[in-house]
Structure formats: C-alpha cells, structure tokens
Amino acid sequence: NVCVTPVEAAHNCSKCHKCVTTLLALEAINKLENFSKVFDLDTYKKISWREKKKVVCNHSLNILSSNEPDPYIFLKRKGVKLPSHFTAYLYFLRSKLAVTIKTLLRKIIGSERYEALKKFIKG
C-alpha cells in the first residue's frame, strides 16, 4: 500500500496524492491494469484528467524544488496524453475564481443568505 488514507487493509483510496502519483507512473509504463486489486481504477479514471492538469500547471509554474523529479517530463517521455497548458490553466483559473466569488458573496450577504441563495439556485 502507498495510500495516506487506505480504504481497507489491502486497498488504496486511489485519489490521495500518493495514490495518484503511483497510478500516474503505472499508467505511464502501461501497468495500470496489473494493480486493479489494490487500487480502484474507476475512481482513478474519473480524476486522472484533473490530476494531469495539476501536473501540467506545476511543471509550468516551476513549483517543484530542483531536487524533485518532474512528473510532467516523465509522463511526456512515456507518451502519456496530457492536457494542453491552456486547458490546464483554464481549469484552475475557473475553480479559483469560483472559490473567490463564493467567499466574497458570503462576506457581502452573510452565510445565512448565501446558503438560502444556494438553495434557491439549485431549485
């Protein structure tokens, strides 16, 4: 097990940072299916594109320290399909903007009104 928060004794959560890093590497070397008994591959497949966007952004923003291996370079060399830099930035810009708007709305109209507005919008 590599998981930070294992679901069961013999099973990884397949979505924490350690699981995703391992699963990306397994995907890169075409061994993903070999580990279907210890990882939930359906869960990984649902989040893998988002996680690949994170890899692209981290590489572009040079967030990793110089002594850390860059997963972007490894995945590219192995031929893993990665999102474009534009797609990755757009995704994170949108999610960051949504969080900022929610925070501002809560401050302006208050938490109770914000929750009521949310319920009203959801119908």
ZIQUI-V425278 format. One record per residue. N is the residue number from 1. PSI is psi in radians with two decimals (* if undefined). OMEGA is omega in whole degrees, -180 to 180 (none if undefined). Layout:
n:psi:omega
N:PSI:OMEGA
N:PSI:OMEGA
This chain:
n:psi:omega
1:2.48:176
2:-0.16:-169
3:2.50:174
4:-0.64:-179
5:1.33:-177
6:2.46:180
7:-0.78:177
8:3.00:-178
9:-0.63:-176
10:0.33:-175
11:2.39:177
12:2.72:-177
13:-0.46:177
14:0.21:178
15:-0.19:176
16:2.93:-176
17:-0.77:-178
18:-0.74:178
19:-0.83:-177
20:-0.74:178
21:-0.78:179
22:-0.79:-179
23:-0.66:176
24:-0.76:179
25:-0.74:178
26:-0.68:177
27:-0.72:-178
28:-0.57:-179
29:0.28:177
30:0.70:179
31:0.20:-176
32:-0.86:-177
33:-0.44:180
34:-0.28:-176
35:0.43:-178
36:-0.30:179
37:-0.36:-179
38:-0.15:176
39:2.60:174
40:1.68:-174
41:-0.50:176
42:-0.76:177
43:-0.82:180
44:-0.77:-178
45:-0.56:178
46:-0.57:-175
47:-0.09:-172
48:-0.65:-179
49:-0.72:177
50:-0.74:-180
51:-0.61:176
52:-0.57:175
53:-0.69:177
54:-0.73:179
55:-0.79:-180
56:-0.82:-180
57:-0.79:180
58:-0.70:179
59:-0.84:-176
60:-0.63:-178
61:-0.03:179
62:0.81:-177
63:-0.51:-176
64:2.53:176
65:2.79:-174
66:-0.39:-179
67:-0.04:178
68:2.43:175
69:2.52:-179
70:1.94:-179
71:-0.54:180
72:-0.85:-179
73:-0.76:179
74:-0.85:-178
75:-0.72:178
76:-0.79:-180
77:-0.55:-180
78:-0.04:176
79:0.32:178
80:2.34:178
81:2.15:179
82:2.66:178
83:2.73:176
84:2.81:177
85:-0.69:180
86:-0.82:179
87:-0.76:-180
88:-0.81:180
89:-0.74:-179
90:-0.76:179
91:-0.86:-177
92:-0.55:175
93:-0.77:179
94:-0.80:-178
95:-0.65:178
96:-0.72:179
97:-0.73:179
98:-0.75:179
99:-0.73:180
100:-0.76:179
101:-0.76:179
102:-0.77:-180
103:-0.80:179
104:-0.76:179
105:-0.77:178
106:-0.72:-180
107:-0.66:-176
108:-0.84:-174
109:-0.12:-180
110:2.72:-175
111:-0.73:-178
112:-0.83:180
113:-0.63:178
114:-0.82:179
115:-0.70:178
116:-0.72:178
117:-0.71:178
118:-0.78:179
119:-0.72:-180
120:-0.77:-179
121:-0.71:180
122:-0.37:176
123:*:none
